[in-house]
């Protein structure tokens, strides 16, 4: 989790700082969005390797700054079941993606709107609303494949390399646009990008369409190689166009940043049909998580329960485990955990050992204050599924609720080693260390959280407080000192 070195070109750095501040100030004031660059992070300077405007290293630096900004400004889906499903699907696609570096960060935005985006540095963002807009796993995967294709072709870098003379301002606008497109419903993100270019909007759109078509073609191949159905992509595009017609003047954010025309849909359909025809069944897990998101985004908890009750009254719905699961999640949202428990136990009788049902049942038991039952359920589940992320996180919750703080700390430390980029895990560890009265551990975990949020000064303060409480010469003191040195070096590079 160390900070990436920043190339030292002071004059350009000052120019880029000015450009970013100007572009972001204008955009943020227009939309009244929470400031996403509150800690005045300077953008890494230009100077790409091999004669390009931006290098692979610079893309990583840009991506990390965008990621920190999104963490500060955009509500995220921290639900382990949803995150685990999405990450598993990405891992299924990754071997087929023509990327040299396949270390990828997936960020999930808690919004019912349709949107997804790719950020330099191998970062892919997905709105929870993508589950609402896709009818099948093949459609959902097609959007991920398309975004991964953008990354593999370095479209961000290639777009900037066409605008070398105006690169500093273009980069500032691009970064502002990425962040704003992820956190707003309007086309302010696109406006922030367009407003900082020396080229005409028409030329920009044509260039963007060329990239979209390239990402379509590569995305289709990624799906085929991952044993998914490429026909899911044109089907998803048709869904988007239908949604666009229904919404009228409110264009989905995804279509603002990914222009979609009928000819593009037809081209994708034609290309998809060239692949061998085969039936690729959706996983049950996709439909369970989709039902979970439908309950989450229901207009009210009661409308959510009514929706799934209506579905369950139909013969097909009564036999569909995703409908019963959606009803159980809706019951939880409606503060009816006892009804959720009954529904989940019925599901587990038909699908013994299903992790999603077990974890949700533990959540319902905790709501009923049956803490020990929830704890026992998760302990047994973890024995059968070692290292499972949703089970381990829920187990940590039950350990805390039953007063077993040492076990909670151990579980959370394991998770932060596995997923160091998930900031909410560090906050959970702060809470657990606090309950365990380990003040040094509190400061260390808080420092890691601050680093992920991009506040190096706050991280340094936390580490200094931890260092003061540890005896010099001990391994703990040495580890804290080394972390402090890395943070101090990063801070000095900002000056």
Secondary structure as UniProt FT lines:
FT   HELIX           10..31
FT   TURN            38..39
FT   HELIX           49..51
FT   HELIX           56..73
FT   HELIX           80..94
FT   TURN            95..96
FT   STRAND          105..109
FT   STRAND          116..119
FT   TURN            120..122
FT   STRAND          123..127
FT   HELIX           129..133
FT   HELIX           137..152
FT   TURN            153..154
FT   HELIX           155..161
FT   TURN            162..163
FT   HELIX           164..166
FT   HELIX           167..183
FT   HELIX           188..194
FT   TURN            195..196
FT   HELIX           201..225
FT   TURN            226..227
FT   HELIX           231..247
FT   TURN            248..249
FT   HELIX           253..257
FT   HELIX           262..273
FT   HELIX           284..296
FT   HELIX           301..313
FT   HELIX           315..319
FT   HELIX           321..333
FT   TURN            334..335
FT   HELIX           337..350
FT   TURN            352..353
FT   HELIX           355..367
FT   TURN            368..369
FT   HELIX           371..384
FT   TURN            386..387
FT   HELIX           389..401
FT   TURN            402..403
FT   HELIX           405..418
FT   TURN            420..421
FT   HELIX           423..435
FT   TURN            436..437
FT   HELIX           439..452
FT   TURN            453..454
FT   HELIX           456..468
FT   TURN            472..473
FT   HELIX           475..494
//
